[in-house]
Amino acid sequence: MAAEWLTSAILIAVLTTGFGHFETVRPWWARVTRWLAYLAVTGLIGHWAGRPWTFRWIFALPTLGAVFHVIWCRRHGINPLTAEPRDGYEQLRRR
C-alpha cells in the first residue's frame, strides 16, 4: 500500500503546485478537505479492492477531472490552461 500512498502524495504535490494559483475563490480548508477525502478513498480502495483498482482510482479521477475542466472552460469561453479572461473565470467559480 505504500506505493499507492506515495503515488497519491506525488500527484497531490504536483497538481497543487501546478494548478493551485487558480484556486482563488475556494477557501484553504475546502482545498485541504478535498485532498484528505481523496487520500481517504485511496486508502479504502487499497484496503478493500486491491492495488490494481487503487491505481485506476489514482489516475482516473484526475484524468476525468481534467477532461471535465477542459470541456467546462471551453463551453464558458475560458482558456483551460490560463483561466483567461480571469474575471470571467472567477465569476463562474463563484456560482
C-alpha positions as CSV (number, residue, x, y, z in Angstrom):
1,M,0.0,0.0,0.0
2,A,3.0,2.3,0.3
3,A,3.3,2.7,-3.4
4,E,-0.3,3.8,-3.7
5,W,0.2,6.5,-1.0
6,L,3.4,7.7,-2.5
7,T,1.9,7.9,-5.9
8,S,-1.1,9.8,-4.5
9,A,1.2,12.2,-2.5
10,I,3.3,12.9,-5.5
11,L,0.2,13.6,-7.6
12,I,-1.2,15.9,-5.0
13,A,2.1,17.8,-4.7
14,V,2.4,18.3,-8.5
15,L,-1.2,19.2,-9.0
16,T,-1.4,21.6,-6.1
17,T,1.8,23.3,-7.1
18,G,0.9,23.4,-10.8
19,F,-2.7,24.5,-10.5
20,G,-3.1,25.9,-7.0
21,H,-2.8,29.5,-8.3
22,F,-6.2,29.0,-10.0
23,E,-7.9,28.3,-6.6
24,T,-8.5,31.9,-5.7
25,V,-12.2,31.5,-4.8
26,R,-12.2,28.3,-2.7
27,P,-11.1,28.7,1.0
28,W,-8.0,26.8,2.1
29,W,-9.9,24.5,4.4
30,A,-12.0,23.3,1.5
31,R,-8.9,22.6,-0.6
32,V,-7.3,20.6,2.2
33,T,-10.6,18.7,2.9
34,R,-10.8,17.7,-0.8
35,W,-7.3,16.2,-0.8
36,L,-7.8,14.5,2.6
37,A,-11.0,12.9,1.2
38,Y,-9.1,11.8,-1.9
39,L,-6.4,10.1,0.3
40,A,-9.1,8.5,2.4
41,V,-10.8,7.0,-0.6
42,T,-7.4,5.9,-1.9
43,G,-6.8,4.1,1.4
44,L,-10.2,2.5,1.4
45,I,-10.0,1.2,-2.2
46,G,-6.5,-0.1,-1.5
47,H,-7.7,-2.0,1.6
48,W,-10.9,-3.4,0.1
49,A,-10.3,-3.7,-3.6
50,G,-6.6,-4.1,-4.0
51,R,-3.7,-2.4,-5.8
52,P,-5.0,-2.5,-9.5
53,W,-8.2,-0.8,-8.6
54,T,-6.4,1.7,-6.4
55,F,-4.1,2.8,-9.3
56,R,-7.1,3.0,-11.5
57,W,-8.7,5.4,-9.0
58,I,-5.4,7.4,-8.5
59,F,-5.1,8.1,-12.3
60,A,-8.7,8.0,-13.4
61,L,-10.0,10.7,-11.1
62,P,-7.5,13.4,-12.2
63,T,-8.0,12.4,-15.8
64,L,-11.8,12.7,-15.6
65,G,-11.3,16.0,-13.8
66,A,-9.1,17.3,-16.5
67,V,-11.5,16.3,-19.2
68,F,-14.4,17.9,-17.4
69,H,-12.3,21.0,-16.8
70,V,-11.4,21.5,-20.5
71,I,-15.0,20.9,-21.6
72,W,-16.4,23.3,-18.9
73,C,-13.9,26.0,-19.7
74,R,-14.4,25.8,-23.5
75,R,-18.2,26.0,-23.1
76,H,-17.8,29.2,-21.0
77,G,-15.2,30.9,-23.2
78,I,-12.4,30.4,-20.8
79,N,-8.9,29.3,-21.8
80,P,-8.4,26.0,-19.8
81,L,-4.7,26.5,-19.3
82,T,-4.5,30.1,-18.4
83,A,-8.0,30.8,-17.0
84,E,-8.3,33.9,-19.1
85,P,-10.3,36.0,-19.1
86,R,-9.6,35.9,-15.4
87,D,-12.6,37.9,-14.3
88,G,-15.0,35.6,-16.2
89,Y,-13.3,32.5,-14.7
90,E,-13.6,33.8,-11.1
91,Q,-17.2,34.9,-11.7
92,L,-18.1,31.4,-12.9
93,R,-16.4,29.8,-10.0
94,R,-18.4,31.8,-7.5
95,R,-21.7,30.5,-8.8
